Amino acid sequence: MKIDILTLFPNFFSGFLNESIIKRAKDKNLVEINVINFRDYTPLNNGQVDDTPYGGGAGMVLRCEPIFECLDKIKTPDSYVILLSPSGKTFKQAMAATLSQKKHIIIICGHYEGFDERIKTLVDLELSLGDFILTGGEVPAMAVIDAVVRIIPGVINAESLTSESFNDNLLDYPNYTKPSIYRNLKVPDVLLSGDHAKIQAYREAERIRITQENRPDLMGGKNE
């Protein structure tokens, strides 16, 4: 898979791309990730990429030319273009699974007050992390990339992916490790029993309990 990130702040990604699972995926040649400063594509001599909105209003809006020109250079028939925006669809695990099958993803990180609306004509999907506002699209871009790359076959152990949160609209069960007692906090007896059928039943019951308490919306309820 190839991922191109369009941003005004390429240094934002330096640590992210060179640590942990992302780095290992790159080292295995399972993913190629490029960071592109779209300021390089502005037609204005002073490097300007934003301007005041027509009709008036607060803030500055990203001009359309740098994004159009940049995509003209890097987009191919296999490209899937994502715009990170508060008005986009909420990112879900199922979307990560779908995106992990794409050959080439282009992620556009916004900044300032918003985008010239014409940029959306180039976009296949608008994504949001949730109902809150960030200063730019760089943090959401890292979240989306991390969620997608980790499920590319070969990046991490396949068994680790089978019982994760959200795979079947339930959150994950609680996990414990040694020591079995610490500061009077004890690991549940069932996990020490060696009875795999009881352990499985306990874990399924815990998944339901935790989901009902924390994310009832996943089970058709309301989430405050």
Beta strands, then each sheet from edge to edge (+ up, - down):
strand 1: 2-7
strand 2: 32-37
strand 3: 50-51
strand 4: 61-62
strand 5: 79-90
strand 6: 104-108
strand 7: 114-115
strand 8: 125-128
strand 9: 181-182
strand 10: 185-186
sheet 1: 2+ 1+ 6+ 5+ 8+
sheet 2: 3+ 4- 7-
sheet 3: 9+ 10-
end
